[in-house]
Amino acid sequence: RRYVKATILMTSWVECVFASTGVDLGRLKETLIRHLSLTKTGDDFHLEPVADVLAGGIINYTWRLRKDQNSVILKYAPPFIATQPGIPLDPQRITFEADALRWVGEQDSLAQKIPKLLFQSGFCIIMEDLGEVPDLHDCLTTSKHQDHVGDATSLGSQIGKMIGELHRISFRRKDLQNRFNQPSIQQTRSHVLYNPTGSLLKQLGVEDAEHLGELCKQHGDRVLDPNNGIVLTMGDLWPRSVMLTKDKSIRIIDWEFVHFGDPAQDVAHFIAHLAMFADRSFDESAREKSLAIMHGFIEGYIPCIADLDLFDEARIHGCCIHFACEIFLRTLGIFQSGFLYDGVPHDAFKEMKIIQMAIASLRGQNPFFDPFRKLNNK
């Protein structure tokens, strides 16, 4: 799970890591030779950990491969969650990510918001390296990168417009529903995210824990229904997947959970994470930035989809449920470790504002989604 920086022979490393994975080694070597400007297959290059992914990403193994001034990002999907090997996860997810990068890269309004795909074979992809730039998580958790955010509301609006445009141009596209049907990811999400919520609520002593837990399971069943899908969703929109370039534009990375599904799994997911960042921010400025990004995201997103029938009351309630389940997963659940609430004793959560907010959200009370309710009143 951790990789030491080292200068190694490309041939040795490629054959050692990918020999039994089904990856086309010849094409892989040719791609690295071309994009790293290597002179022969035995030339060496610098292998580094991709710090932003290893620090916050949990799904795949990812490396930055460097030779002089040239570098690329290589990602490999094991048949499990990389930081939770006991949880199986279909490695086909990486082929969906590659296909998403291809399709999104063909859309004029979206192409500049993602990294370019350079190679895909088996469960391995190579992408352009965006450089050693911070992601949104870095900008909201360290003072070093706070200035990179610039105008927080404008940044949030950039993200909202990008996701809104993705949802708008994919709305009810039958071809995309067939192309991006990834039920195994939804099954894992139901198992890991929605189904455990009831037991976590019982640990907190919530009076209606059984009822609320059943609502979460029902929502998990609903998103498993392929007929429930209405837009192409990025699938894992959180601060680690938003890179901020030197010119303060955004790039959205890590598309392996892409699927034709419920817009809540983008909208509510991102809003839940920003709510947690506001709750755990290291100072008032970071808290204000988190909330400004959230409000900018909503303001940028809604005009893109305002004329579409995306958010009826049932889908808004789905947003409320997803919002809450993601918070429980990152606080009391299996993904507490390595995240904002790492080390917080479980008995300390009961009175925390973020937990009370999540419980209220399960009961349908979440002011963050009021702007979506207003769409229904027009």
C-alpha positions as MATLAB code, in Angstrom:
seq = 'RRYVKATILMTSWVECVFASTGVDLGRLKETLIRHLSLTKTGDDFHLEPVADVLAGGIINYTWRLRKDQNSVILKYAPPFIATQPGIPLDPQRITFEADALRWVGEQDSLAQKIPKLLFQSGFCIIMEDLGEVPDLHDCLTTSKHQDHVGDATSLGSQIGKMIGELHRISFRRKDLQNRFNQPSIQQTRSHVLYNPTGSLLKQLGVEDAEHLGELCKQHGDRVLDPNNGIVLTMGDLWPRSVMLTKDKSIRIIDWEFVHFGDPAQDVAHFIAHLAMFADRSFDESAREKSLAIMHGFIEGYIPCIADLDLFDEARIHGCCIHFACEIFLRTLGIFQSGFLYDGVPHDAFKEMKIIQMAIASLRGQNPFFDPFRKLNNK';
ca = [
       0.000    0.000    0.000;
       2.993    2.298    0.327;
       5.672    2.662   -2.318;
       9.200    3.921   -1.708;
      10.692    6.311   -4.238;
      13.254    4.467   -6.313;
      15.036    4.590   -9.652;
      14.444    1.245  -11.332;
      14.544   -0.446  -14.731;
      11.236   -0.056  -16.541;
      11.296   -3.585  -17.972;
      11.918   -5.152  -14.577;
       9.192   -3.151  -12.865;
       6.552   -3.673  -15.562;
       7.158   -7.407  -15.762;
       7.272   -7.786  -11.977;
       4.055   -5.905  -11.267;
       1.925   -6.826  -14.279;
       3.195  -10.231  -15.431;
       0.098  -12.198  -14.351;
      -2.564   -9.505  -14.631;
      -3.688   -9.834  -18.245;
      -2.215   -6.437  -19.139;
      -0.666   -6.222  -22.626;
       2.955   -5.752  -21.544;
       4.173   -4.878  -25.029;
       1.696   -2.022  -25.456;
       2.290   -0.898  -21.879;
       6.044   -0.623  -22.470;
       5.526    1.142  -25.804;
       3.230    3.694  -24.125;
       5.772    4.415  -21.407;
       8.608    4.688  -23.931;
       6.601    7.179  -26.000;
       5.267    9.377  -23.198;
       8.346    9.301  -20.980;
      10.723    9.729  -23.945;
      12.670    6.612  -23.010;
      15.318    5.433  -25.456;
      14.987    1.686  -24.889;
      12.863   -0.735  -22.914;
      15.625   -1.152  -20.355;
      15.967    2.564  -19.680;
      15.226    3.531  -16.119;
      12.694    5.950  -14.729;
      11.680    7.274  -11.362;
       8.817    5.526   -9.577;
       7.016    7.651   -7.030;
       3.903    7.243   -4.930;
       1.084    9.538   -6.012;
       0.806   11.215   -2.641;
      -2.676   12.630   -3.080;
      -4.169    9.250   -3.946;
      -2.327    7.228   -1.318;
      -3.200    9.769    1.352;
      -6.907    9.893    0.619;
      -7.849    7.458   -2.132;
      -8.684    3.940   -1.074;
      -9.779    2.045   -4.155;
      -6.797    1.356   -6.462;
      -3.007    1.231   -6.622;
      -1.644    4.343   -8.307;
       1.860    5.452   -9.276;
       3.487    8.470  -10.829;
       6.131    7.321  -13.341;
       8.759    9.934  -14.049;
      11.734   10.295  -16.384;
      13.465   13.680  -16.347;
      10.728   16.252  -17.083;
       8.202   13.730  -18.392;
       5.688   11.898  -16.209;
       2.460    9.917  -16.412;
       0.003    8.448  -13.926;
      -0.497    4.679  -13.921;
      -3.430    3.092  -12.092;
      -4.147   -0.578  -11.463;
      -7.422   -1.983  -10.082;
      -7.099   -5.081   -7.862;
     -10.187   -7.279   -7.283;
     -10.715   -5.614   -3.908;
     -10.531   -2.191   -2.272;
      -6.803   -1.454   -2.097;
      -6.844   -0.222    1.501;
      -9.525   -2.713    2.581;
      -8.436   -6.025    0.959;
     -11.209   -7.878    2.771;
     -13.838   -6.020    0.738;
     -14.093   -7.427   -2.810;
     -14.605   -4.953   -5.635;
     -14.990   -5.811   -9.311;
     -11.756   -4.780  -11.111;
     -13.832   -4.080  -14.234;
     -14.337   -0.659  -12.640;
     -11.094    0.509  -14.264;
     -12.422   -0.326  -17.736;
     -15.478    1.801  -16.957;
     -13.182    4.613  -15.858;
     -11.285    4.370  -19.140;
     -14.531    4.408  -21.108;
     -15.763    7.412  -19.122;
     -12.557    9.321  -19.868;
     -13.024    8.506  -23.556;
     -16.675    9.586  -23.657;
     -16.311   12.694  -21.495;
     -13.193   13.611  -23.478;
     -15.327   13.672  -26.640;
     -17.749   16.253  -25.181;
     -16.616   19.779  -26.039;
     -18.115   21.243  -22.865;
     -16.391   18.713  -20.585;
     -13.150   17.604  -22.228;
     -10.955   20.206  -20.517;
     -12.154   19.130  -17.048;
     -10.621   15.632  -16.990;
      -7.181   14.063  -17.498;
      -6.428   12.557  -20.910;
      -6.456    8.787  -21.227;
      -3.234    7.479  -22.797;
      -3.510    3.689  -22.427;
      -5.839    0.945  -21.213;
      -5.331   -2.799  -21.126;
      -6.802   -5.304  -18.711;
      -7.276   -3.567  -15.385;
      -4.567   -0.968  -15.938;
      -4.776    2.564  -17.327;
      -2.250    5.327  -17.969;
      -3.307    8.977  -17.902;
      -1.676   12.337  -18.328;
      -0.054   13.673  -15.192;
      -1.694   16.915  -14.105;
       1.442   17.771  -12.152;
       2.105   18.149   -8.479;
      -0.935   20.286   -7.825;
      -3.164   20.070   -4.759;
      -6.573   18.509   -4.626;
      -9.490   20.126   -2.847;
      -8.873   18.024    0.268;
      -5.352   19.467    0.570;
      -6.668   22.997    0.104;
      -9.260   22.619    2.856;
      -7.073   20.864    5.421;
      -3.742   22.700    5.219;
      -3.001   26.406    5.329;
      -0.227   25.842    2.767;
      -2.735   25.353   -0.070;
      -5.625   27.556    1.049;
      -4.718   30.395   -1.309;
      -4.961   27.943   -4.211;
      -8.735   27.946   -3.777;
      -9.080   31.610   -4.757;
     -12.731   32.635   -4.785;
     -14.351   29.649   -3.046;
     -17.850   30.325   -4.383;
     -16.514   30.574   -7.937;
     -14.570   27.339   -7.477;
     -17.692   25.557   -6.251;
     -19.601   26.938   -9.208;
     -16.995   25.506  -11.605;
     -17.498   22.061  -10.102;
     -21.281   22.416  -10.065;
     -21.412   23.504  -13.701;
     -19.211   20.597  -14.751;
     -21.369   17.994  -12.969;
     -24.570   19.752  -14.036;
     -23.455   19.682  -17.663;
     -22.559   15.985  -17.337;
     -26.054   15.253  -16.022;
     -27.747   17.508  -18.585;
     -26.195   16.036  -21.717;
     -26.590   12.442  -20.498;
     -30.210   12.785  -19.293;
     -32.219    9.687  -20.216;
     -29.668    8.607  -22.857;
     -30.471    4.951  -23.514;
     -27.110    4.365  -25.192;
     -25.287    5.565  -22.074;
     -27.543    3.513  -19.817;
     -26.403    0.388  -21.671;
     -22.769    1.472  -21.956;
     -22.300    2.439  -18.307;
     -24.280   -0.270  -16.551;
     -22.036   -1.169  -13.604;
     -24.209   -3.084  -11.074;
     -21.274   -4.551   -9.126;
     -20.279   -1.094   -7.894;
     -23.815   -0.405   -6.727;
     -23.914   -3.763   -4.967;
     -20.703   -2.931   -3.103;
     -22.042    0.512   -2.269;
     -25.253   -0.966   -0.867;
     -23.272   -3.437    1.211;
     -20.737   -0.910    2.526;
     -22.646    2.391    2.562;
     -26.402    1.941    2.927;
     -26.960   -1.400    4.694;
     -24.795   -0.804    7.824;
     -26.458    2.497    8.750;
     -29.193    0.959   10.905;
     -26.714   -0.795   13.192;
     -24.655    2.396   13.507;
     -27.786    4.291   14.532;
     -28.514    1.664   17.171;
     -25.014    2.179   18.570;
     -25.918    5.849   18.990;
     -29.141    4.971   20.759;
     -31.359    6.595   18.114;
     -34.958    5.792   18.981;
     -36.158    5.114   15.433;
     -32.897    3.447   14.329;
     -34.629    0.376   12.926;
     -37.015    2.437   10.792;
     -34.287    4.767    9.522;
     -31.988    1.829    8.807;
     -34.735    0.220    6.744;
     -35.095    3.430    4.715;
     -31.377    3.255    3.921;
     -31.632   -0.379    2.807;
     -34.625    0.453    0.623;
     -32.642    3.271   -0.967;
     -29.800    0.824   -1.624;
     -32.254   -1.518   -3.342;
     -33.622    1.367   -5.370;
     -30.255    2.417   -6.795;
     -29.588   -1.219   -7.748;
     -32.562   -1.066  -10.116;
     -31.168   -0.148  -13.569;
     -34.482    1.541  -14.389;
     -33.800    4.013  -11.588;
     -30.914    5.570  -13.516;
     -31.540    8.805  -15.401;
     -28.093   10.427  -15.843;
     -24.439    9.515  -16.153;
     -22.953   10.019  -12.702;
     -19.267   10.465  -11.937;
     -19.909    8.226   -8.934;
     -17.229    9.309   -6.458;
     -17.299   13.099   -6.282;
     -15.468   14.217   -3.148;
     -12.616   16.659   -2.429;
      -9.904   14.105   -3.300;
     -11.289   13.776   -6.830;
     -11.101   17.520   -7.554;
      -7.651   18.673   -8.635;
      -6.859   22.396   -8.772;
      -4.451   23.347  -11.538;
      -2.008   26.234  -11.381;
      -4.422   28.476  -13.288;
      -7.133   27.648  -10.683;
      -9.206   25.579  -13.090;
     -10.451   22.132  -12.077;
      -9.859   18.579  -13.236;
     -12.076   15.731  -12.029;
     -10.212   12.444  -11.545;
     -11.022    8.890  -10.388;
     -14.008    7.888  -12.518;
     -14.020    4.174  -11.636;
     -17.481    4.404   -9.967;
     -19.045    5.985  -13.062;
     -22.485    4.586  -13.851;
     -25.818    5.528  -15.313;
     -27.749    6.189  -12.165;
     -29.168    8.583   -9.611;
     -27.894   12.200   -9.612;
     -27.969   12.083   -5.799;
     -24.851    9.946   -5.877;
     -22.940   12.945   -7.219;
     -24.807   15.867   -5.680;
     -25.458   14.532   -2.167;
     -22.055   12.849   -2.014;
     -20.161   16.081   -2.640;
     -22.380   18.131   -0.336;
     -21.938   15.574    2.474;
     -18.165   15.814    2.225;
     -18.186   19.600    2.255;
     -20.443   19.520    5.320;
     -17.877   17.284    7.045;
     -15.021   19.581    6.044;
     -16.925   22.548    7.476;
     -17.465   20.572   10.679;
     -13.791   19.563   11.044;
     -12.059   22.604    9.527;
      -8.818   23.694   11.173;
      -9.875   27.348   11.360;
     -12.826   29.612   10.611;
     -11.457   30.564    7.203;
     -11.365   26.924    6.087;
     -14.890   26.413    7.415;
     -16.172   29.413    5.477;
     -14.415   28.191    2.328;
     -16.026   24.737    2.649;
     -19.500   26.229    2.942;
     -18.848   28.750    0.143;
     -17.719   25.935   -2.176;
     -20.888   24.011   -1.281;
     -23.190   26.933   -2.018;
     -21.272   27.746   -5.211;
     -21.602   24.113   -6.285;
     -25.378   24.222   -5.851;
     -25.638   27.603   -7.604;
     -23.552   26.363  -10.529;
     -25.326   23.001  -10.798;
     -29.013   23.930  -10.663;
     -29.212   26.184  -13.767;
     -27.740   23.372  -15.868;
     -30.555   20.975  -15.021;
     -33.400   23.344  -14.098;
     -35.471   22.431  -17.164;
     -35.091   18.665  -16.585;
     -37.238   16.507  -14.338;
     -34.312   15.346  -12.189;
     -35.329   16.021   -8.617;
     -38.823   14.979   -7.623;
     -39.515   14.570   -3.920;
     -38.428   10.913   -3.925;
     -35.010   11.769   -5.383;
     -34.587   14.662   -2.954;
     -35.251   12.242   -0.110;
     -32.670    9.973   -1.748;
     -30.218   12.871   -1.533;
     -30.985   13.201    2.177;
     -30.371    9.479    2.728;
     -27.143    9.365    0.737;
     -25.873   12.476    2.542;
     -26.451   10.834    5.920;
     -25.064    7.408    5.014;
     -21.827    8.907    3.690;
     -21.377   10.822    6.950;
     -21.966    7.691    9.038;
     -19.512    5.734    6.879;
     -16.791    8.345    7.461;
     -17.448    8.827   11.181;
     -18.633    5.589   12.778;
     -18.157    3.294    9.786;
     -15.270    1.396    8.257;
     -13.843    4.456    6.479;
     -13.298    6.527    9.614;
      -9.600    5.638    9.578;
      -7.477    7.952    7.456;
     -10.209   10.543    7.099;
     -11.243   13.703    8.952;
     -12.569   11.845   11.999;
      -9.666    9.437   12.368;
      -9.040    8.748   16.058;
     -12.292   10.224   17.369;
     -13.725    7.789   19.972;
     -17.096    6.385   18.953;
     -18.723    7.471   22.200;
     -17.852   11.095   21.341;
     -19.981   11.158   18.196;
     -23.405   11.043   19.844;
     -23.506   14.753   20.631;
     -21.584   15.961   17.596;
     -23.384   18.423   15.332;
     -22.502   16.516   12.151;
     -24.137   13.344   13.509;
     -27.289   15.195   14.528;
     -27.350   16.739   11.051;
     -27.102   13.277    9.459;
     -29.907   11.874   11.644;
     -32.144   14.815   10.759;
     -31.310   14.253    7.080;
     -32.510   10.645    7.288;
     -35.801   12.051    8.543;
     -35.988   14.276    5.461;
     -34.823   17.463    7.161;
     -31.824   18.877    5.316;
     -31.727   22.568    4.338;
     -28.872   21.980    1.893;
     -31.393   20.412   -0.488;
     -34.047   23.126   -0.191;
     -32.883   24.738   -3.499;
     -33.716   21.442   -5.230;
     -37.185   21.427   -3.678;
     -37.792   24.860   -5.134;
     -37.346   23.370   -8.618;
     -40.539   21.399   -8.044;
     -42.492   24.533   -7.225;
     -41.753   26.289  -10.505;
];
